[in-house]
Amino acid sequence: MSNFNPEILGLVAAAITTFAWVPQVYKMYKERNASGVSLTMALLFFVGITLWFIYGYLIESISIMVANGITLILQCMIIIYKLKE
């Protein structure tokens, strides 16, 4: 197991947790309705994901940066849908 690269595990985990947001964003886009989302939660989550992205950059972890970069985009979409209601 000496050839194991933990970054691979990180990328798999990143893909699963990041793409878990896609159905939610799609539903909001399709229905043009974000009433079930708390703006406070969305903004706090956005700040947390931004900090995770910065952390990933500082430790040079591609899996953390990719996952959180994509999640930031999805979360921005959620916030925009919420603000437009």
KAQUISUL-V794287 format. One record per residue. N is the residue number from 1. RES is the residue in one small letter. PHI is phi as a letter, one per 30 degrees, with the letter a starting at -180 (NA if undefined). PSI is psi in radians with two decimals (none if undefined). BURIAL is b if it has 16 or more other ideal C-beta (glycine too) atoms within 10 Angstrom, else e. Layout:
[[N	RES	PHI	PSI	BURIAL] [N	RES	PHI	PSI	BURIAL]]
//
This chain:
[[1	m	NA	0.18	e] [2	s	d	-0.34	e] [3	n	d	0.01	e] [4	f	d	2.24	e] [5	n	c	1.95	e] [6	p	d	-0.36	e] [7	e	d	-0.51	e] [8	i	d	-0.83	e] [9	l	e	-0.74	e] [10	g	d	-0.71	b] [11	l	d	-0.68	b] [12	v	d	-0.83	e] [13	a	d	-0.72	e] [14	a	d	-0.77	b] [15	a	d	-0.77	e] [16	i	d	-0.87	e] [17	t	d	-0.56	e] [18	t	d	-0.84	b] [19	f	d	-0.12	e] [20	a	d	-0.41	e] [21	w	d	-0.34	b] [22	v	e	-0.83	e] [23	p	e	-0.63	e] [24	q	d	-0.81	b] [25	v	d	-0.73	b] [26	y	d	-0.76	e] [27	k	d	-0.76	e] [28	m	d	-0.72	b] [29	y	d	-0.82	e] [30	k	d	-0.78	e] [31	e	d	-0.21	e] [32	r	h	0.77	e] [33	n	b	2.15	e] [34	a	b	0.47	b] [35	s	d	-0.40	e] [36	g	d	0.04	e] [37	v	c	2.34	b] [38	s	d	2.18	e] [39	l	d	-0.68	e] [40	t	d	-0.81	e] [41	m	d	-0.77	e] [42	a	d	-0.73	b] [43	l	d	-0.73	e] [44	l	d	-0.73	e] [45	f	d	-0.71	b] [46	f	e	-0.79	b] [47	v	d	-0.78	e] [48	g	d	-0.78	e] [49	i	d	-0.66	b] [50	t	d	-0.76	e] [51	l	d	-0.69	e] [52	w	d	-0.70	b] [53	f	d	-0.79	b] [54	i	d	-0.76	e] [55	y	e	-0.81	e] [56	g	e	-0.69	b] [57	y	d	-0.78	e] [58	l	d	-0.61	e] [59	i	c	0.06	e] [60	e	h	0.81	e] [61	s	c	1.88	b] [62	i	d	-0.65	e] [63	s	d	-0.71	b] [64	i	d	-0.72	b] [65	m	d	-0.77	b] [66	v	d	-0.87	b] [67	a	e	-0.86	b] [68	n	d	-0.50	b] [69	g	d	-0.79	b] [70	i	d	-0.73	b] [71	t	d	-0.61	b] [72	l	e	-0.76	b] [73	i	d	-0.83	e] [74	l	d	-0.72	b] [75	q	d	-0.63	b] [76	c	d	-0.72	e] [77	m	d	-0.74	b] [78	i	d	-0.77	b] [79	i	d	-0.74	b] [80	i	d	-0.80	e] [81	y	d	-0.70	b] [82	k	d	-0.74	b] [83	l	d	-0.42	e] [84	k	d	-0.18	e] [85	e	d	none	e]]
//
